[in-house]
Amino acid sequence: MANQITDETIDYVGILAKLELSDEEKQQAKKDKGNMLDYIDQLGELDTTDVEPMSHVFPAENVFREDVVTNGDESLRILQNAPEEKDNMFVVPRTFD
């Protein structure tokens, strides 16, 4: 195992994650993290010279649409629901003096 995870690293990660780990859980976490790093090292050994770089597994196209207003300004119609209106605004009770 080339990647050694120290007790200090596990304690620090526990602090960041706000976890209280028992000694057994810390030992298991060290083992698990070491196994993950070993697997990443194995992936780094793969020959990817003929593999085309990609950002997605499937082709991605721009899915954005134009920002076009379709319902228009309905403020006057909405103000018809107001019990009281002044200068094209709702009149509401005062909340402070």
C-alpha positions in Angstrom: 0.0 0.0 0.0 1.9 3.1 -1.2 -0.7 5.6 0.1 -0.5 5.8 3.9 -3.3 7.7 5.6 -2.1 9.0 9.0 -4.2 9.3 12.2 -3.8 13.0 12.0 -5.4 13.0 8.6 -8.4 10.9 9.8 -8.8 13.2 12.9 -8.7 16.3 10.6 -11.3 14.9 8.2 -13.4 14.0 11.2 -13.2 17.6 12.4 -14.1 18.9 9.0 -17.1 16.5 8.7 -18.1 17.1 12.3 -17.9 13.4 13.1 -16.9 11.7 16.3 -15.3 8.5 15.3 -14.4 5.6 17.7 -10.9 4.1 17.4 -12.3 1.2 15.5 -14.0 3.5 13.0 -10.8 5.6 12.6 -8.9 2.4 11.8 -11.5 1.3 9.3 -11.6 4.8 7.7 -7.8 4.7 7.3 -8.0 1.3 5.6 -10.8 2.5 3.3 -9.1 5.7 2.3 -5.9 3.8 1.6 -7.8 1.4 -0.6 -9.4 4.3 -2.5 -6.0 5.9 -3.1 -4.5 2.6 -4.2 -7.4 2.2 -6.7 -6.8 5.7 -8.1 -3.2 4.8 -8.6 -4.2 1.7 -10.6 -6.4 3.9 -12.8 -3.4 6.2 -13.3 -1.5 3.2 -14.8 -4.0 2.7 -17.6 -2.9 3.5 -21.2 -5.3 6.2 -22.4 -3.3 7.3 -25.4 -6.0 6.4 -27.9 -8.9 7.6 -25.8 -10.4 10.9 -26.8 -10.9 13.4 -23.9 -14.6 14.1 -23.1 -16.6 16.0 -20.6 -19.7 13.9 -20.9 -20.4 10.3 -21.7 -23.1 11.4 -24.2 -22.8 14.3 -26.6 -23.9 17.6 -25.0 -25.6 20.3 -26.9 -26.5 23.8 -25.8 -30.0 23.5 -24.3 -30.4 27.1 -23.4 -33.3 29.0 -25.0 -33.7 32.7 -25.7 -35.1 34.7 -22.8 -38.3 35.9 -24.3 -41.2 37.4 -22.4 -44.3 35.5 -23.4 -47.0 36.6 -21.0 -46.3 40.4 -21.0 -47.0 43.0 -18.4 -50.2 42.1 -16.5 -49.7 44.5 -13.6 -52.9 46.4 -14.3 -55.0 43.2 -14.3 -53.3 42.1 -11.1 -54.0 45.4 -9.4 -57.7 44.8 -10.0 -57.5 42.3 -7.2 -56.2 44.8 -4.8 -58.6 46.2 -2.1 -56.8 49.5 -2.5 -54.4 50.8 -5.2 -52.4 54.1 -5.6 -50.0 55.0 -8.4 -50.2 51.5 -9.9 -49.1 49.9 -6.5 -50.9 48.0 -3.8 -51.7 50.0 -0.7 -51.0 48.0 2.5 -51.3 48.9 6.2 -48.3 50.6 7.8 -46.1 48.3 9.8 -44.2 51.0 11.7 -44.4 54.7 12.5 
